[in-house]
Amino acid sequence: MKKKQEPVVIMMNGKPFEVPPGGSLGVLALGNVGVRAWKKAKEKFEKKDVPGDGKEKK
């Protein structure tokens, strides 16, 4: 059974914003906080596609 990964969420203009693994201009505008959140989201995304998880092409 797969565990659903929780998205990386930061506050942007007082509202929660889900940080996409591909990044966004809004995240960049937040500076250091946005970049750290983006790196965390990217790391979670890359861990999801780890080789050897049974999804190899045959």
mmCIF file of the N, C-alpha and C atoms, coordinates in Angstrom:
data_MODEL
# 
_entry.id   MODEL 
# 
loop_
_atom_site.group_PDB 
_atom_site.id 
_atom_site.type_symbol 
_atom_site.label_atom_id 
_atom_site.label_alt_id 
_atom_site.label_comp_id 
_atom_site.label_asym_id 
_atom_site.label_entity_id 
_atom_site.label_seq_id 
_atom_site.pdbx_PDB_ins_code 
_atom_site.Cartn_x 
_atom_site.Cartn_y 
_atom_site.Cartn_z 
_atom_site.occupancy 
_atom_site.B_iso_or_equiv 
_atom_site.pdbx_formal_charge 
_atom_site.auth_seq_id 
_atom_site.auth_comp_id 
_atom_site.auth_asym_id 
_atom_site.auth_atom_id 
_atom_site.pdbx_PDB_model_num 
ATOM 1   N N  . MET A 1 1  ? 0.836  -1.178 0.000   1.00 0.00 ? 1  MET A N  1 
ATOM 2   C CA . MET A 1 1  ? 0.000  0.000  0.000   1.00 0.00 ? 1  MET A CA 1 
ATOM 3   C C  . MET A 1 1  ? 0.879  1.238  0.000   1.00 0.00 ? 1  MET A C  1 
ATOM 4   N N  . LYS A 1 2  ? 0.567  2.178  -0.890  1.00 0.00 ? 2  LYS A N  1 
ATOM 5   C CA . LYS A 1 2  ? 1.371  3.380  -1.000  1.00 0.00 ? 2  LYS A CA 1 
ATOM 6   C C  . LYS A 1 2  ? 0.930  4.426  0.008   1.00 0.00 ? 2  LYS A C  1 
ATOM 7   N N  . LYS A 1 3  ? 1.910  5.094  0.575   1.00 0.00 ? 3  LYS A N  1 
ATOM 8   C CA . LYS A 1 3  ? 1.631  6.189  1.470   1.00 0.00 ? 3  LYS A CA 1 
ATOM 9   C C  . LYS A 1 3  ? 1.502  7.463  0.646   1.00 0.00 ? 3  LYS A C  1 
ATOM 10  N N  . LYS A 1 4  ? 0.487  8.254  0.919   1.00 0.00 ? 4  LYS A N  1 
ATOM 11  C CA . LYS A 1 4  ? 0.337  9.510  0.198   1.00 0.00 ? 4  LYS A CA 1 
ATOM 12  C C  . LYS A 1 4  ? 1.309  10.522 0.798   1.00 0.00 ? 4  LYS A C  1 
ATOM 13  N N  . GLN A 1 5  ? 2.120  11.119 -0.062  1.00 0.00 ? 5  GLN A N  1 
ATOM 14  C CA . GLN A 1 5  ? 3.076  12.096 0.423   1.00 0.00 ? 5  GLN A CA 1 
ATOM 15  C C  . GLN A 1 5  ? 2.381  13.421 0.665   1.00 0.00 ? 5  GLN A C  1 
ATOM 16  N N  . GLU A 1 6  ? 2.732  14.037 1.781   1.00 0.00 ? 6  GLU A N  1 
ATOM 17  C CA . GLU A 1 6  ? 2.166  15.334 2.081   1.00 0.00 ? 6  GLU A CA 1 
ATOM 18  C C  . GLU A 1 6  ? 2.918  16.393 1.283   1.00 0.00 ? 6  GLU A C  1 
ATOM 19  N N  . PRO A 1 7  ? 2.186  17.325 0.678   1.00 0.00 ? 7  PRO A N  1 
ATOM 20  C CA . PRO A 1 7  ? 2.843  18.371 -0.091  1.00 0.00 ? 7  PRO A CA 1 
ATOM 21  C C  . PRO A 1 7  ? 3.546  19.361 0.833   1.00 0.00 ? 7  PRO A C  1 
ATOM 22  N N  . VAL A 1 8  ? 4.536  20.063 0.295   1.00 0.00 ? 8  VAL A N  1 
ATOM 23  C CA . VAL A 1 8  ? 5.218  21.114 1.033   1.00 0.00 ? 8  VAL A CA 1 
ATOM 24  C C  . VAL A 1 8  ? 4.359  22.365 0.897   1.00 0.00 ? 8  VAL A C  1 
ATOM 25  N N  . VAL A 1 9  ? 3.933  22.918 2.032   1.00 0.00 ? 9  VAL A N  1 
ATOM 26  C CA . VAL A 1 9  ? 3.039  24.074 2.026   1.00 0.00 ? 9  VAL A CA 1 
ATOM 27  C C  . VAL A 1 9  ? 3.685  25.209 2.808   1.00 0.00 ? 9  VAL A C  1 
ATOM 28  N N  . ILE A 1 10 ? 3.671  26.409 2.223   1.00 0.00 ? 10 ILE A N  1 
ATOM 29  C CA . ILE A 1 10 ? 4.165  27.605 2.900   1.00 0.00 ? 10 ILE A CA 1 
ATOM 30  C C  . ILE A 1 10 ? 3.062  28.658 2.856   1.00 0.00 ? 10 ILE A C  1 
ATOM 31  N N  . MET A 1 11 ? 3.179  29.689 3.662   1.00 0.00 ? 11 MET A N  1 
ATOM 32  C CA . MET A 1 11 ? 2.204  30.775 3.658   1.00 0.00 ? 11 MET A CA 1 
ATOM 33  C C  . MET A 1 11 ? 2.660  31.844 2.668   1.00 0.00 ? 11 MET A C  1 
ATOM 34  N N  . MET A 1 12 ? 1.760  32.215 1.767   1.00 0.00 ? 12 MET A N  1 
ATOM 35  C CA . MET A 1 12 ? 2.061  33.247 0.776   1.00 0.00 ? 12 MET A CA 1 
ATOM 36  C C  . MET A 1 12 ? 0.886  34.211 0.761   1.00 0.00 ? 12 MET A C  1 
ATOM 37  N N  . ASN A 1 13 ? 1.125  35.446 1.120   1.00 0.00 ? 13 ASN A N  1 
ATOM 38  C CA . ASN A 1 13 ? 0.081  36.468 1.233   1.00 0.00 ? 13 ASN A CA 1 
ATOM 39  C C  . ASN A 1 13 ? -1.014 36.050 2.209   1.00 0.00 ? 13 ASN A C  1 
ATOM 40  N N  . GLY A 1 14 ? -0.612 35.388 3.285   1.00 0.00 ? 14 GLY A N  1 
ATOM 41  C CA . GLY A 1 14 ? -1.551 34.966 4.313   1.00 0.00 ? 14 GLY A CA 1 
ATOM 42  C C  . GLY A 1 14 ? -2.367 33.736 3.965   1.00 0.00 ? 14 GLY A C  1 
ATOM 43  N N  . LYS A 1 15 ? -2.085 33.120 2.822   1.00 0.00 ? 15 LYS A N  1 
ATOM 44  C CA . LYS A 1 15 ? -2.826 31.937 2.400   1.00 0.00 ? 15 LYS A CA 1 
ATOM 45  C C  . LYS A 1 15 ? -1.846 30.782 2.195   1.00 0.00 ? 15 LYS A C  1 
ATOM 46  N N  . PRO A 1 16 ? -2.290 29.548 2.472   1.00 0.00 ? 16 PRO A N  1 
ATOM 47  C CA . PRO A 1 16 ? -1.403 28.398 2.231   1.00 0.00 ? 16 PRO A CA 1 
ATOM 48  C C  . PRO A 1 16 ? -1.155 28.205 0.734   1.00 0.00 ? 16 PRO A C  1 
ATOM 49  N N  . PHE A 1 17 ? 0.088  27.892 0.400   1.00 0.00 ? 17 PHE A N  1 
ATOM 50  C CA . PHE A 1 17 ? 0.482  27.698 -0.992  1.00 0.00 ? 17 PHE A CA 1 
ATOM 51  C C  . PHE A 1 17 ? 1.270  26.407 -1.091  1.00 0.00 ? 17 PHE A C  1 
ATOM 52  N N  . GLU A 1 18 ? 0.807  25.483 -1.930  1.00 0.00 ? 18 GLU A N  1 
ATOM 53  C CA . GLU A 1 18 ? 1.498  24.212 -2.138  1.00 0.00 ? 18 GLU A CA 1 
ATOM 54  C C  . GLU A 1 18 ? 2.647  24.441 -3.112  1.00 0.00 ? 18 GLU A C  1 
ATOM 55  N N  . VAL A 1 19 ? 3.861  24.148 -2.668  1.00 0.00 ? 19 VAL A N  1 
ATOM 56  C CA . VAL A 1 19 ? 5.052  24.370 -3.481  1.00 0.00 ? 19 VAL A CA 1 
ATOM 57  C C  . VAL A 1 19 ? 5.216  23.226 -4.474  1.00 0.00 ? 19 VAL A C  1 
ATOM 58  N N  . PRO A 1 20 ? 5.191  23.527 -5.786  1.00 0.00 ? 20 PRO A N  1 
ATOM 59  C CA . PRO A 1 20 ? 5.362  22.465 -6.779  1.00 0.00 ? 20 PRO A CA 1 
ATOM 60  C C  . PRO A 1 20 ? 6.831  22.072 -6.910  1.00 0.00 ? 20 PRO A C  1 
ATOM 61  N N  . PRO A 1 21 ? 7.124  20.805 -7.208  1.00 0.00 ? 21 PRO A N  1 
ATOM 62  C CA . PRO A 1 21 ? 8.514  20.369 -7.354  1.00 0.00 ? 21 PRO A CA 1 
ATOM 63  C C  . PRO A 1 21 ? 9.235  21.088 -8.488  1.00 0.00 ? 21 PRO A C  1 
ATOM 64  N N  . GLY A 1 22 ? 8.491  21.576 -9.477  1.00 0.00 ? 22 GLY A N  1 
ATOM 65  C CA . GLY A 1 22 ? 9.092  22.300 -10.590 1.00 0.00 ? 22 GLY A CA 1 
ATOM 66  C C  . GLY A 1 22 ? 9.363  23.753 -10.283 1.00 0.00 ? 22 GLY A C  1 
ATOM 67  N N  . GLY A 1 23 ? 8.885  24.237 -9.133  1.00 0.00 ? 23 GLY A N  1 
ATOM 68  C CA . GLY A 1 23 ? 9.080  25.618 -8.738  1.00 0.00 ? 23 GLY A CA 1 
ATOM 69  C C  . GLY A 1 23 ? 8.034  26.536 -9.357  1.00 0.00 ? 23 GLY A C  1 
ATOM 70  N N  . SER A 1 24 ? 8.082  27.811 -8.968  1.00 0.00 ? 24 SER A N  1 
ATOM 71  C CA . SER A 1 24 ? 7.195  28.819 -9.537  1.00 0.00 ? 24 SER A CA 1 
ATOM 72  C C  . SER A 1 24 ? 7.796  30.198 -9.271  1.00 0.00 ? 24 SER A C  1 
ATOM 73  N N  . LEU A 1 25 ? 7.322  31.176 -9.990  1.00 0.00 ? 25 LEU A N  1 
ATOM 74  C CA . LEU A 1 25 ? 7.828  32.538 -9.833  1.00 0.00 ? 25 LEU A CA 1 
ATOM 75  C C  . LEU A 1 25 ? 7.479  33.092 -8.453  1.00 0.00 ? 25 LEU A C  1 
ATOM 76  N N  . GLY A 1 26 ? 6.309  32.724 -7.934  1.00 0.00 ? 26 GLY A N  1 
ATOM 77  C CA . GLY A 1 26 ? 5.900  33.179 -6.601  1.00 0.00 ? 26 GLY A CA 1 
ATOM 78  C C  . GLY A 1 26 ? 6.827  32.659 -5.521  1.00 0.00 ? 26 GLY A C  1 
ATOM 79  N N  . VAL A 1 27 ? 7.269  31.422 -5.659  1.00 0.00 ? 27 VAL A N  1 
ATOM 80  C CA . VAL A 1 27 ? 8.196  30.838 -4.689  1.00 0.00 ? 27 VAL A CA 1 
ATOM 81  C C  . VAL A 1 27 ? 9.536  31.560 -4.758  1.00 0.00 ? 27 VAL A C  1 
ATOM 82  N N  . LEU A 1 28 ? 9.986  31.872 -5.948  1.00 0.00 ? 28 LEU A N  1 
ATOM 83  C CA . LEU A 1 28 ? 11.247 32.599 -6.122  1.00 0.00 ? 28 LEU A CA 1 
ATOM 84  C C  . LEU A 1 28 ? 11.161 33.988 -5.491  1.00 0.00 ? 28 LEU A C  1 
ATOM 85  N N  . ALA A 1 29 ? 10.014 34.633 -5.602  1.00 0.00 ? 29 ALA A N  1 
ATOM 86  C CA . ALA A 1 29 ? 9.834  35.972 -5.051  1.00 0.00 ? 29 ALA A CA 1 
ATOM 87  C C  . ALA A 1 29 ? 9.922  35.979 -3.524  1.00 0.00 ? 29 ALA A C  1 
ATOM 88  N N  . LEU A 1 30 ? 9.673  34.847 -2.896  1.00 0.00 ? 30 LEU A N  1 
ATOM 89  C CA . LEU A 1 30 ? 9.757  34.766 -1.442  1.00 0.00 ? 30 LEU A CA 1 
ATOM 90  C C  . LEU A 1 30 ? 11.201 34.714 -0.944  1.00 0.00 ? 30 LEU A C  1 
ATOM 91  N N  . GLY A 1 31 ? 12.141 34.550 -1.835  1.00 0.00 ? 31 GLY A N  1 
ATOM 92  C CA . GLY A 1 31 ? 13.553 34.537 -1.461  1.00 0.00 ? 31 GLY A CA 1 
ATOM 93  C C  . GLY A 1 31 ? 13.972 33.244 -0.799  1.00 0.00 ? 31 GLY A C  1 
ATOM 94  N N  . ASN A 1 32 ? 14.737 33.365 0.280   1.00 0.00 ? 32 ASN A N  1 
ATOM 95  C CA . ASN A 1 32 ? 15.325 32.213 0.962   1.00 0.00 ? 32 ASN A CA 1 
ATOM 96  C C  . ASN A 1 32 ? 14.266 31.216 1.424   1.00 0.00 ? 32 ASN A C  1 
ATOM 97  N N  . VAL A 1 33 ? 13.168 31.703 1.979   1.00 0.00 ? 33 VAL A N  1 
ATOM 98  C CA . VAL A 1 33 ? 12.107 30.819 2.469   1.00 0.00 ? 33 VAL A CA 1 
ATOM 99  C C  . VAL A 1 33 ? 11.529 30.004 1.309   1.00 0.00 ? 33 VAL A C  1 
ATOM 100 N N  . GLY A 1 34 ? 11.280 30.663 0.189   1.00 0.00 ? 34 GLY A N  1 
ATOM 101 C CA . GLY A 1 34 ? 10.731 29.979 -0.977  1.00 0.00 ? 34 GLY A CA 1 
ATOM 102 C C  . GLY A 1 34 ? 11.687 28.966 -1.569  1.00 0.00 ? 34 GLY A C  1 
ATOM 103 N N  . VAL A 1 35 ? 12.957 29.330 -1.638  1.00 0.00 ? 35 VAL A N  1 
ATOM 104 C CA . VAL A 1 35 ? 13.958 28.418 -2.214  1.00 0.00 ? 35 VAL A CA 1 
ATOM 105 C C  . VAL A 1 35 ? 14.112 27.175 -1.342  1.00 0.00 ? 35 VAL A C  1 
ATOM 106 N N  . ARG A 1 36 ? 14.134 27.359 -0.029  1.00 0.00 ? 36 ARG A N  1 
ATOM 107 C CA . ARG A 1 36 ? 14.244 26.195 0.861   1.00 0.00 ? 36 ARG A CA 1 
ATOM 108 C C  . ARG A 1 36 ? 13.011 25.297 0.743   1.00 0.00 ? 36 ARG A C  1 
ATOM 109 N N  . ALA A 1 37 ? 11.819 25.889 0.635   1.00 0.00 ? 37 ALA A N  1 
ATOM 110 C CA . ALA A 1 37 ? 10.595 25.096 0.481   1.00 0.00 ? 37 ALA A CA 1 
ATOM 111 C C  . ALA A 1 37 ? 10.607 24.359 -0.850  1.00 0.00 ? 37 ALA A C  1 
ATOM 112 N N  . TRP A 1 38 ? 11.074 25.014 -1.913  1.00 0.00 ? 38 TRP A N  1 
ATOM 113 C CA . TRP A 1 38 ? 11.153 24.369 -3.222  1.00 0.00 ? 38 TRP A CA 1 
ATOM 114 C C  . TRP A 1 38 ? 12.120 23.193 -3.195  1.00 0.00 ? 38 TRP A C  1 
ATOM 115 N N  . LYS A 1 39 ? 13.276 23.367 -2.558  1.00 0.00 ? 39 LYS A N  1 
ATOM 116 C CA . LYS A 1 39 ? 14.251 22.272 -2.464  1.00 0.00 ? 39 LYS A CA 1 
ATOM 117 C C  . LYS A 1 39 ? 13.658 21.082 -1.721  1.00 0.00 ? 39 LYS A C  1 
ATOM 118 N N  . LYS A 1 40 ? 12.891 21.356 -0.670  1.00 0.00 ? 40 LYS A N  1 
ATOM 119 C CA . LYS A 1 40 ? 12.265 20.286 0.092   1.00 0.00 ? 40 LYS A CA 1 
ATOM 120 C C  . LYS A 1 40 ? 11.224 19.557 -0.760  1.00 0.00 ? 40 LYS A C  1 
ATOM 121 N N  . ALA A 1 41 ? 10.425 20.312 -1.518  1.00 0.00 ? 41 ALA A N  1 
ATOM 122 C CA . ALA A 1 41 ? 9.411  19.714 -2.395  1.00 0.00 ? 41 ALA A CA 1 
ATOM 123 C C  . ALA A 1 41 ? 10.067 18.875 -3.486  1.00 0.00 ? 41 ALA A C  1 
ATOM 124 N N  . LYS A 1 42 ? 11.153 19.391 -4.051  1.00 0.00 ? 42 LYS A N  1 
ATOM 125 C CA . LYS A 1 42 ? 11.872 18.679 -5.114  1.00 0.00 ? 42 LYS A CA 1 
ATOM 126 C C  . LYS A 1 42 ? 12.470 17.380 -4.571  1.00 0.00 ? 42 LYS A C  1 
ATOM 127 N N  . GLU A 1 43 ? 13.020 17.444 -3.368  1.00 0.00 ? 43 GLU A N  1 
ATOM 128 C CA . GLU A 1 43 ? 13.615 16.259 -2.749  1.00 0.00 ? 43 GLU A CA 1 
ATOM 129 C C  . GLU A 1 43 ? 12.547 15.184 -2.512  1.00 0.00 ? 43 GLU A C  1 
ATOM 130 N N  . LYS A 1 44 ? 11.380 15.573 -2.023  1.00 0.00 ? 44 LYS A N  1 
ATOM 131 C CA . LYS A 1 44 ? 10.289 14.613 -1.807  1.00 0.00 ? 44 LYS A CA 1 
ATOM 132 C C  . LYS A 1 44 ? 9.847  14.002 -3.130  1.00 0.00 ? 44 LYS A C  1 
ATOM 133 N N  . PHE A 1 45 ? 9.762  14.816 -4.166  1.00 0.00 ? 45 PHE A N  1 
ATOM 134 C CA . PHE A 1 45 ? 9.339  14.340 -5.481  1.00 0.00 ? 45 PHE A CA 1 
ATOM 135 C C  . PHE A 1 45 ? 10.336 13.334 -6.034  1.00 0.00 ? 45 PHE A C  1 
ATOM 136 N N  . GLU A 1 46 ? 11.629 13.628 -5.908  1.00 0.00 ? 46 GLU A N  1 
ATOM 137 C CA . GLU A 1 46 ? 12.661 12.733 -6.427  1.00 0.00 ? 46 GLU A CA 1 
ATOM 138 C C  . GLU A 1 46 ? 12.721 11.431 -5.638  1.00 0.00 ? 46 GLU A C  1 
ATOM 139 N N  . LYS A 1 47 ? 12.447 11.461 -4.347  1.00 0.00 ? 47 LYS A N  1 
ATOM 140 C CA . LYS A 1 47 ? 12.442 10.246 -3.540  1.00 0.00 ? 47 LYS A CA 1 
ATOM 141 C C  . LYS A 1 47 ? 11.317 9.328  -3.975  1.00 0.00 ? 47 LYS A C  1 
ATOM 142 N N  . LYS A 1 48 ? 10.224 9.902  -4.462  1.00 0.00 ? 48 LYS A N  1 
ATOM 143 C CA . LYS A 1 48 ? 9.064  9.131  -4.894  1.00 0.00 ? 48 LYS A CA 1 
ATOM 144 C C  . LYS A 1 48 ? 9.407  8.251  -6.092  1.00 0.00 ? 48 LYS A C  1 
ATOM 145 N N  . ASP A 1 49 ? 10.320 8.682  -6.956  1.00 0.00 ? 49 ASP A N  1 
ATOM 146 C CA . ASP A 1 49 ? 10.688 7.955  -8.170  1.00 0.00 ? 49 ASP A CA 1 
ATOM 147 C C  . ASP A 1 49 ? 12.039 7.257  -8.030  1.00 0.00 ? 49 ASP A C  1 
ATOM 148 N N  . VAL A 1 50 ? 12.256 6.600  -6.902  1.00 0.00 ? 50 VAL A N  1 
ATOM 149 C CA . VAL A 1 50 ? 13.525 5.914  -6.650  1.00 0.00 ? 50 VAL A CA 1 
ATOM 150 C C  . VAL A 1 50 ? 13.565 4.607  -7.440  1.00 0.00 ? 50 VAL A C  1 
ATOM 151 N N  . PRO A 1 51 ? 14.681 4.328  -8.133  1.00 0.00 ? 51 PRO A N  1 
ATOM 152 C CA . PRO A 1 51 ? 14.801 3.062  -8.852  1.00 0.00 ? 51 PRO A CA 1 
ATOM 153 C C  . PRO A 1 51 ? 14.720 1.880  -7.888  1.00 0.00 ? 51 PRO A C  1 
ATOM 154 N N  . GLY A 1 52 ? 14.162 0.786  -8.365  1.00 0.00 ? 52 GLY A N  1 
ATOM 155 C CA . GLY A 1 52 ? 14.061 -0.407 -7.543  1.00 0.00 ? 52 GLY A CA 1 
ATOM 156 C C  . GLY A 1 52 ? 12.750 -0.494 -6.782  1.00 0.00 ? 52 GLY A C  1 
ATOM 157 N N  . ASP A 1 53 ? 11.808 0.346  -7.123  1.00 0.00 ? 53 ASP A N  1 
ATOM 158 C CA . ASP A 1 53 ? 10.523 0.316  -6.423  1.00 0.00 ? 53 ASP A CA 1 
ATOM 159 C C  . ASP A 1 53 ? 9.480  -0.513 -7.161  1.00 0.00 ? 53 ASP A C  1 
ATOM 160 N N  . GLY A 1 54 ? 9.923  -1.298 -8.172  1.00 0.00 ? 54 GLY A N  1 
ATOM 161 C CA . GLY A 1 54 ? 9.011  -2.162 -8.892  1.00 0.00 ? 54 GLY A CA 1 
ATOM 162 C C  . GLY A 1 54 ? 8.366  -1.519 -10.107 1.00 0.00 ? 54 GLY A C  1 
ATOM 163 N N  . LYS A 1 55 ? 8.816  -0.323 -10.458 1.00 0.00 ? 55 LYS A N  1 
ATOM 164 C CA . LYS A 1 55 ? 8.231  0.384  -11.588 1.00 0.00 ? 55 LYS A CA 1 
ATOM 165 C C  . LYS A 1 55 ? 9.168  0.430  -12.799 1.00 0.00 ? 55 LYS A C  1 
ATOM 166 N N  . GLU A 1 56 ? 10.169 -0.427 -12.831 1.00 0.00 ? 56 GLU A N  1 
ATOM 167 C CA . GLU A 1 56 ? 11.112 -0.419 -13.939 1.00 0.00 ? 56 GLU A CA 1 
ATOM 168 C C  . GLU A 1 56 ? 10.428 -0.868 -15.225 1.00 0.00 ? 56 GLU A C  1 
ATOM 169 N N  . LYS A 1 57 ? 10.894 -0.321 -16.325 1.00 0.00 ? 57 LYS A N  1 
ATOM 170 C CA . LYS A 1 57 ? 10.378 -0.750 -17.632 1.00 0.00 ? 57 LYS A CA 1 
ATOM 171 C C  . LYS A 1 57 ? 11.007 -2.072 -17.993 1.00 0.00 ? 57 LYS A C  1 
ATOM 172 N N  . LYS A 1 58 ? 10.241 -2.943 -18.635 1.00 0.00 ? 58 LYS A N  1 
ATOM 173 C CA . LYS A 1 58 ? 10.760 -4.258 -19.010 1.00 0.00 ? 58 LYS A CA 1 
ATOM 174 C C  . LYS A 1 58 ? 10.919 -4.339 -20.489 1.00 0.00 ? 58 LYS A C  1 
# 
